[in-house]
Amino acid sequence: MAVKLQTVSEISRHIFGMLRESWPREEAGALASSIILEYTGMGRAAQLAFGDRRPDKAAAERILEAAARAAAGEPLQYIFGYTEFCGHRLEVGPGVLIPRPETEEMTLMIIHGNSGFKGSLTDLCTGSGCIAIALSLAFPGAKTTATDLSAAALTIAQKNITTLGASVTLLKSDLLGENPGSDIPESNIIVSNPPYVTATEKEAMHHNVLGHEPHGALFVPDDNPLLYYRAIAEVAKERLLPEGILWLEVNENLADETAALLDPSIYRLVRVIRDMRGKERFIKAEKNG
C-alpha cells in the first residue's frame, strides 16, 4: 500500500475519505463499515471497540480496492458478488438487476399468504431468479417456472437455482414478442416485477444505478410506461388458472393505471397495496373461478 494503513481505524478513516468524495456522509460511513465487515468479519461495534487490530495484507488490499470501486459508483452487491434476499444469498453481477427491498416485501407477502402451497407458479421477468427461488424454497411441493429474455440474467438465475438447490424451470421468453406467454405453463400464481421506471424518472436516480445496473431491466419509455403490464395482463388472462392470483410490483405513480388494465369481468378482486414506506407498490388480483 502506498500509505501506511495498518489498523482497522486507520483503514476506516482512509476509505471514508475516499467515499465522501462521491457519497453523502451517512452513506459513506455505512459503505465503509460494510466493506470492512465483508473482508474482516468485524461488524460496526467491533470496528469501534477493536480499531487497533490489524487485518492481514490481503484483506487490507481488498478493502481498499472495494472502496475505490464503491467511490466510483459501483454497487456493493456487484463488488461483493452477492446480495441477500428472503434469507438466501444470491449471486448478482453486471447484467442483472439487484433485488430491491420492496421486491423482497412482495415475495414475503406471497409466502406468508400461501402456507403449504403445492400448485404451479410462474415468475415473469425473473432477473437473478430471486422471487422464483425464494418461492420454490418456501413451497417445495410447488411447480415453479421463471422466465426472462436476457441471456445474462438467465445465466445468473441458473447459478442461483443450482447453488441454493431450488426446483425452478427456467425459460427464455419475450413478453413483448408475438404470443407472449404461450410457452409458459398454466399457473395458480403468476408474479412479476417487470421494468417500470420511466425515462423521466431516470433523471432522479443515483449514478450507481444508472452507471452499472442494466437499463433494460429498469426503464420504460415515457409514452408507453405500461407496455410490460399490458403484456402480463394478456398472459394472465390465458395462463392464470381460475381462482389463481396475480401479483405485480408496480410504479408507485402508476398503480391505479396499472390496476385498470386488469379486466373486472375476469378478476373478482383487484387491490393496490402499499409497501413499507407507504407507496402504492403492489397489485394483487384474484381471478374468477
N, C-alpha and C positions, 0 to 999 in steps of 0.2 A: 504494500500500500504506500502511496506517495506521502501520506500524512500519518503521523504516529497516533493511531487509534487502537487502543488495546483493551480498554474496559467497555462494558456494556453502556455505561453512562456516556463515555466519550463518543462511542459509535452512535448512540441515540441522538445526542446533540448535533452531531455532524449531519446525519441523514435528515433530521428535522429541518435543518437549514437548507438542505437540498430541496426538500419537498415544499418548503414555504415559498419557493420561487414561483410555483405554479398552483398551489393549493391554499385555501383558507387555513388559518392557524389550527382550528379544531380538527379539521380533516387531515392536515399534515401530521398532527400528533397521533391520530388514530392509525394512519398509514404506517408511520414509523414504528409504533408499538406492534402492529400486526406483522410487519416484516421481521422484526427481531424475534417475535414469538415463533414464526414459521421456521427459522433457521437455528434457534437456540432452545426452543421449548419453554422459554421463560415468558409467562404472562405479564400483564402490566404491573401487578403487585410485586412480582419477583424482580422485574426490571428496576423498580424503585427501591426495593429493600436490599437487593444484591447487585447494585450498579457497579461495584468494584470487581465483579467477576470478569474473566477474560475468555471470550469464546475462542475456539481454535481458529487458525488462519483461514481454513477453507470456509467456515461459517461466516467469518467476518467479510470475506471477499464476496460471498453470495449475498450478504446483506447489502453491501454497497452496490452490487450490480442490480439487485432488485429495486433499490431506492432510486437509482438512476433511471431505470425503466419507468417506474411509477411517476417520477418527476417529469418525464416526457409525456405522460398522459396514459400510459398503458394500464389497463385494469389489473388489479392484484390477482383476480381469478385467472387471467391469462398468464401472468408471471409465475404463479404457483402451479398452474396447470389443472386446477380443480376448483369446485365450489361445493357447498353443502346444500342439499335440498331434501326436505322432509326426512332428515336424519340419515341421508345417504350421501356419500362422497361421489360426485360426478366429474368426469374429465370434461374440461372445456378448453377451447383454444380458438384462434382466429378462424373465422368461417362459421362459427356457431354462436348464437345469442346466449349471453349469460342469463340464466334464470333469475327473475325478479321476485322479491318477497310477495307481491300480490299474486303471482302465479302459484307460489307455494301455498298461499292462503286459499285460493280456489281449489287446489288439489286436496288440501286437508278437509275442506267442506265436503268434497265428494267422498272421501274416505270415511269421515265421521257420519255421513248421512246414508251410507250403504253398507253397513256392517255385514260381513258374511256374503257379499255379492259374488255370484257364481255365473253370471251371464256373460255376454260379449260386450266389449267396449272398444272404441276406436278414438285415437288421438290424432287429429289433423294438424299439420304443420308442427311436427314433434320437436324439431331442432336437436338439442342434446339428448332428447329422449326422456327428459326429466319427469314430465307428467305421466307418460305411459309406464315408465319404470316404477315410479312410486305407487301407482295404482296396481300394477301387476304384483308387486311385492306385498301390498296390503290385501289384495284379493287373489291369493294363489289359485283359487278354483276358477277364476275368470279366464276367458279367451281374449287376449289383448292384442290389438293391432295398432301400429303407428305409421304415419305417412309423412313424407316430406319430398320436396323436389330437389333440394340441394344435396349434391354428392358429398360435400364436406360434412354437412350435418348428419347424413345417414352413416358415414364412416364413424364419426364420434359416437353417435347413438348406439351403433352396434358394439363398439368397445365398451360402453357403459352397461349395455344389456349383458354382455358376456362377463364382465368383471363382477357385477352385482348378482349374477345368477337369476336375472328376471326372465320370465317367459313372455316375450314380446315378438310378434311377427312384424318385420319392417317392410314397407312397400314404398317404392318411388312413385309418387303420384303428383300430378299437376292440377291443383284446384281450379286454376284459371284456364285450363285446356278444354278440349271438347269432351263432353260427357263426364264432367267432374264427379268423382266418387264412384264411378261404375265398377272400379276394381276393388272397392273395399267391401267387407262383409256387412250383412245386416247386423245392427248393434242395439243393445239395450241402453247403452250410454255412448254418446258422442261428445267429445270435449275438444276445444280448440283455443289456442292463443295465437291467432294469425297476426301478420303485420297490421298495425292500425295507427301509427304516428303520422300525422300529415306533414307535408313538405314545409308548411308554415311553422308548425311546432318544432321542427328540426332546429330552427334558429335559436331556440331557448335551451337546447340540450348541451350538456357538458362536453368539452373537447375529447375526453377519454372515450366517450361513446361514439362520437362522430368519426374519430380518427382510427378506431380499432374494431368496433363491432360491425357485423355485416349489415349493410343498408337494406339489402333485400329482405331481411328478416324483421325489419323495423318499420320502414316507411311506405306510405301510400300517397298517391297524388291528391292535391287539394280538390281537384274537380271530380274525383271518384273515390272518396275515402272508405267507402263500404264495399269495395269490389270483392274482397275476400268473404265478407259476411253474406253477400248475395249468393256466392257460390256455395257456402256452407249451408245456407238455408235450402238450396236446391238439393244438396247431398242429403241433408237430414229428412227432407220430405220423402225421399225414396229409400234411404238406407236405415233410418231410425225406426226401430220396431214399435208397434202400438204400445202405449204406456211407457215408452222409453223417455229418457231425459237428455236434453241438450244443455251443455254448459259452455259458455263463452266468456273469455276475458275481452273487454272492450275498451275503446277510447272513452274516457270519463266525460268528454264533451259531446259524445255522440251516442250515448247509451239509449236514449229514447228512440232515436232514428234507427238504431240497430235492432231494437226490440220490435219496431214496426215492420221489419222485414219478415217476421215470423207470422204466418197466416193464422188468425184466431180461429178459423174453421178447422185447423189441423191440431192446434195446441189448446189444451184446456186451461193451461196456466202459462203465462209469460211474465217473469218477475225480474226487475232490475234490483241488484243487491249492491250495497255499499261495502267498500273494503275497510280495513282497519283505520284508515285515515279519513274515512267519511266520503270517499269519492265513489261515484257510480261506476263501478269497475267490472261487475259480473252480470251475466244474464243466465237465469235458469228457466228452461222451458220444458213442460211436461206434455208429451204427445197424447192425443186422444186414444182411447182403447179401440 
